[in-house]
Amino acid sequence: MLETEIAKIPELKDVGTALVVFARSLFPGLRFEPNVQKRFVATPDNFVTFTVHWHRAKNITVTLRGNPDEFLSFQEMPLKPDRTGYSSFKLTEANQLAAAAFYIRRAAEIYQAGPGRVQNGQKVVAR
């Protein structure tokens, strides 16, 4: 059902579908269930949601577990604070795929660390 909604935005169909497949690969058995706000929530591991805006806006809002300062920020797609303990971004172009996948992977790490985690930001370390 989520993929059907994403397919309603042809220019984001492949990128959006790839992100859903990637998110599912992080937690085997993961499903996306729609809620009353039309968000597709990752179940049972709630670390990411997808909201498909195909009527007018033609974008996908992705909400992630973790505060914006817990993520390395990408200029092409900055994170915004969402509800308490969550961040979000809007996927609008195919060239945002790498940043989006990076954010989703980080949200999975934050979810696995649990609510008692130390909320540290990410750093890039050269070797």
MIBA-58543 format. One record per residue (C-alpha): x negated, y negated, z negated. Coordinates in steps of 0.02 Angstrom, whole numbers, padded with zeros to 5 digits, always signed. Example, Ala and Ser with C-alpha at 12.3 -4.5 7.8 and 13.67 -1.06 7.14 Angstrom:
2
-00615+00225-00390-00684+00053-00357
! end
This chain:
127
+00000+00000+00000-00143-00123-00038-00224-00085+00129-00057-00116+00215-00048-00289+00137-00229-00327+00184-00195-00275+00365-00072-00421+00376-00224-00536+00385-00313-00471+00542-00468-00579+00519-00496-00507+00344-00431-00330+00372-00601-00244+00389-00686-00344+00251-00541-00327+00129-00525-00141+00162-00713-00117+00139-00703-00203-00031-00560-00091-00087-00656+00065-00033-00811+00000-00122-00715-00034-00283-00641+00141-00278-00816+00215-00257-00869+00139-00423-00738+00235-00522-00681+00400-00443-00492+00418-00450-00463+00230-00455-00294+00173-00389-00224+00001-00354-00049-00027-00424+00055-00182-00385+00117-00283-00533+00257-00412-00543+00139-00554-00492+00098-00458-00331-00078-00422-00391-00144-00249-00352-00226-00197-00516-00363-00066-00527-00294+00078-00630-00345+00153-00749-00507+00050-00750-00445-00130-00744-00601-00222-00685-00537-00297-00522-00372-00351-00444-00328-00403-00267-00192-00527-00222-00158-00538-00035-00095-00707+00027-00040-00669+00205+00112-00782+00225+00024-00951+00237-00147-00957+00154-00222-00806+00244-00343-00760+00105-00368-00631-00032-00390-00683-00213-00501-00561-00308-00496-00569-00498-00641-00492-00593-00677-00437-00770-00805-00558-00845-00829-00745-00864-00911-00843-00722-01072-00869-00821-01096-00679-00828-01121-00673-00639-01257-00731-00522-01171-00865-00418-01170-00866-00228-01153-01032-00138-01041-00962-00001-00914-00904-00129-00920-00981-00303-00827-00899-00446-00693-00992-00542-00632-00960-00718-00469-00864-00721-00371-00804-00871-00473-00773-01030-00618-00655-00997-00593-00653-00809-00657-00743-00654-00591-00755-00477-00639-00799-00300-00549-00820-00135-00605-00713+00011-00578-00817+00167-00713-00761+00290-00802-00602+00341-00973-00676+00298-00924-00670+00113-00930-00480+00109-01101-00462+00026-01063-00588-00112-00892-00509-00143-00965-00334-00159-01099-00398-00277-00967-00481-00387-00859-00324-00389-01007-00215-00439-01052-00336-00579-00871-00336-00640-00879-00145-00652-01039-00159-00757-00956-00287-00871-00802-00174-00889-00911-00025-00935-01005-00129-01065-00839-00159-01153-00766-00305-01249-00906-00307-01380-01039-00340-01248-01166-00479-01259-01109-00601-01125-01272-00633-01035-01290-00706-00862-01380-00617-00722-01555-00656-00664-01648-00610-00506-01817-00534-00545-01949-00515-00410-02061-00362-00419
! end
